[in-house]
Amino acid sequence: MSPIVSIANLSKVYASGLHALRDVNLDIAKGEIFALLGPNGAGKSTLINIVCGIVTPGSGQIRVGGHDILSDYRAARRMIGLVPQELTTDAFEKVWDTVSFSRGLFGLARDPAHIERVLRDLSLYDKRESRIMQLSGGMKRRVLIAKALAHEPQVLFLDEPTAGVDVELRQDMWRLVRRLREQGVTVILTTHYIEEAEEMADRVGVIRKGEIILVEDKVELMRKLGKKQLILHLREPVAALPENLARHDLHLGEGGRTLVYTYDTRRERTGITGLLGELADAGIAFTDLDTSQSSLEDIFVDLVRERA
């Protein structure tokens, strides 16, 4: 199946000399949730703005639903909904009117039933006659999402959608994202809340200094790059580890009351059995043990640090 978004050899250099994107290649499948992660200034927003027709690409080609974003701009843009970081609405306009107007911008016939569904999904229907200026920050964010969905896009970009919003809106948004995916909508998001990407995304891309350094299925990424820790709760506190245990990736915690062993899940052998035997030989006994695994945030931080 052809990707719904295809980016080939995309680069962008601003007039200031900033090389925002460097030879980006990325294919995104229909109906997937794709999370684009990267530190501030990595190129996330530039990439989204180019795909959405807000910023002109320097070189390369982008197709959305088979439509070139330059030579077939209207058809490509018609397929895209964008929820930007900034609140960009007319403060004096009413909620119903601003959402309906967004649908009309794409040349679509009026569809009050669809607008009502969108507003109800976002808990905005009761505010439909309110002016934007009368809404809270969280409600204004909901209006931006409603505007992006007004013309029934097949690809929805969410650029830091939950930054600074309340927990209720965040939960409502992720419920909506799940429903959209069930309907076949492709969702591409950037976020600083990496735990959300970990929960929601099918695939993860990491961008740094304008380059895509990794694209991977989320589960496979965590399997390949994740590390596990074995936490041993010691019977008696230990001030220092014997020298013969130095070859293991060990450190003491909680004032010597715990011993933490970090091991790579990609290795055929974890080394745990040998370690436990060596601890017994050294007279170090434990009363309990726990395990933990790297989160997506741990992996992301490690990746960015490695490429620094």
N, C-alpha and C positions, 0 to 999 in steps of 0.2 A: 504494500500500500504506500502511495506517495505521501510524504510528510505534508502537513497542512501549512507549516512555516518552514521555509528553507532559506538559509543564509549561507552565502558562498563568498569567501575571500573578501569579507567586508573590512574596510579600514576607514578611519576618519581622523583627519588632522585639522584642528581649528586654526584660525588666523593667527592666534597667539603663539602657535608652534606646538601646542599641546597635542600629543599623539594619543587620542582618546581610545581608539580601537585599532588593533593590529591583526589583520588577516584572520578574522573570526569566521569559523565554519560551524554551523549548528543546524540540525534538523529536529523538528518537534512534531510528534505524531498527533493525529486527530484524537481528541478525547482524553489526552493525558494531562496531568498536573505537573508542570515543570517549575522547579525552584531555581532561580539564579542568585547565587550567593557571592559576595565579595565585599572587601572593605570599602569605606568611603573613598570616592574618587577612582574606583576600579574600572568604571565604564558601564555600569548597569543601566543607569538612566539614559545615557547616550544611545546605547543599543536599542532600548525600548522606543525612544523617541524617533530613531531612524526608521524602525519597522512601522511605526504609526504615522510616518509622514511629517513629523514635526521638525526634524533635523535632516538636512540633505546628506546622503552618504558621500564619502570621498571616492571610494572605489568598491567594486564588488557588486553582487546581485542578491536581491531579496525577493522571494515569491511567497505570497499568502494565498492559499487555496488555488495555486497554479497561476495567479495573477502577479505580474511584475509590479512592484510598488511605484515605479517611475513611469513606465510606458502604459500601464493599465491602472492608474492611481485610484480612480473612483471605485472600481470593482474590488480592488485589494482593500481599500479603506472601509468599504461597506461591510467587510467581514470582521472588522476589528472593533472591539470596545476597549476603552482605556480609562482606568481610574488613576489619575495622577496623584503625586504626593501633595501638591498645593491645592487649597480650596479655591476653585475658579468658577464662581457662580455669581449671577446678578443678585445683589443683596435685596433688591426691592421686588423681585419676581416671586410668584407663588410656586410652591413645590410642584403641583400638578402641571402648571404651565411650563416650567423650565424642563421637566422631564419629557413632556409631550413635544416641546420644541426641538429637543435633541433628536427625537425620532424623525421629525420633519426635515431636519438637516440632511438626512440620507435619502430624501425623496420618497419616503414610505407613506402610505395612506394612514390616516388616523386609525387608531385601534385602542379605544378606551379600555377594553377588557384586558388587553396586554399591560397597559400602563397600570391599571388597578392591581393586577397580579404582582407586578414588580414592586409596587409600593407596599402591598400587604406583606410580601416576602421579607421586606426590609423594615417592617414595623413603622412605615411612614404614612399609611393611608389616613390615619386620624389627623395627620399634619398637612394634608394635601392642599388646604386653603391657607396655610400659614406662609408668610413671606420668609425668605431665606434668612434675613437678618434676625428673625425671631427664634431661630433654632439654636440649640446647643452645638458645640463643636462636633460631638458624636453624630448628631442628626444631620449636620451639614455633610459629614463624611458619607452617611447613608445616601444622601441626595446624589453625590458624585457617582456612587455605584449604580443608582437607579438610572442616571443619565447614560452611563456606559452600556446599560442593558436595554435601553429603550428601543433600539433598532434591531434587537435579536441577533447579536454578533455570534459568529462561530469561534472566534478567538478572543479571549478576555485577558488583557494585561492589567495586573494589579501591582502598582509601583509603591512599595512600602505601605500597603493598605491599612495596616493596623497600628502604625506608628502614632503613639500618643492618644489612642482611643481607649474607651472603657472596656472592661472584660465582657460585658453583655454584647456590645457590638462585635467584638472579636469572635465570640461564639456564634452569633447570628451569621456573620460573614462566612465562617467555615462551613456552617450548615448549608448556606446558599451555594458555596463552591462545590460541595459534594453533589447537590441536586443538579447543578449545571453540568458536571461531568457525566452524571447519569443520562443527561439529555444529549450528550455527545459534544459539548462545548469544551474546547481546549483552554486551559487556564495556565498562564505564565505569570509568576510572581517573583518579586524581589522582596526580601524581608530581612530585618535585623533580628527578628525573633526566630532563631534557628530551630527551636523546639517545634515551632509551627511547621516549618519545612519538613522536619523529621516526621511529624504526624501526618501531613497532608500529601507530600509530593510523591510522585511515581519515580521521577528522575531528578537528579541534582546536577547543576553545572556550577563550576567555580570560576570566577573571572578575577584576574589580578593585573593591574597596569595595562588594561585594554586587551589582554590575551585570555582566551579560554584555556585554563590549565587542566581542566578535568570535566568530563561529562560521564555520568555513571548512573545506572539503576541504583536507587537508594539502598535497597536491601543488599545488593551485591557490593556496593561501596562500603557499607558498614562491615560486611563479611571480610572484604579484602584488606581494608585499612584500619579496621577497628582493633583495639587491644582490650584484653581483659585483665582484671585484677583479682587476685585472691587475697582476702583480708583475714589474717589469723588473729584471733583474740587470745593473747598469751595468759598462761596461768599465773606467771610472775613477771613483773616489769623487767625489761632488759635495758641496760645502760648503753651497750654497744654490741654490734654483731661480731662474731668470731671472724678472723681473717679468711678462713677457708670457705666462707659463704660469700666472699666479695665478688665472685664471678657471676652470681645471680643478680637480677635486677630487683633488689630489695631495699626497703627503707622502713625505719621505725616511725610509728605515729602514736599520738595520744600519750606522750611522755614515756614511750617505751612499752606501752600496754598492747599495742597492735603491731603486726608485721605485715607489710603490704608487698606482694609479689606481682609484678607486671609481666605479662607474656603476650606474645604475638599469636593471634588466632590463625595466621596463615601457615605457621610451622606445623610440620607433621607431628612433632612431639612438644608438649607443653613444658616438660621438665618438672612437673609438680610432684610426681612420685619420687624422683631422686631428691628433690628439695626436702620433702617431708622426712625422708630417711636421714638426710644430713642434719636436719634440725633435731631429730631424736638422738642422734649420736652426740650432738653438742649439748644435750640436756635441756633443750628449749621445748617446753610443752605448751600446748594450746587447749583451750576449753571449747572454742567454737570457731566457725569460719563462715565467711560470706564471699560472694563473687559479684563483680560489677563489670559492665562493658562500656567502652567508649561511646559517647553520644555523638550525634552528627556535629555538634558544636566543637567537641574535642578534635574530631577529624578535620573540620574546617580550619581551626586555629593552627593545627599542625601543618596542614598543606600550605597555608599562607606564609607561615614562618619558614618552611623549607625553601620556598621560592623567593624569599626576601633577599 
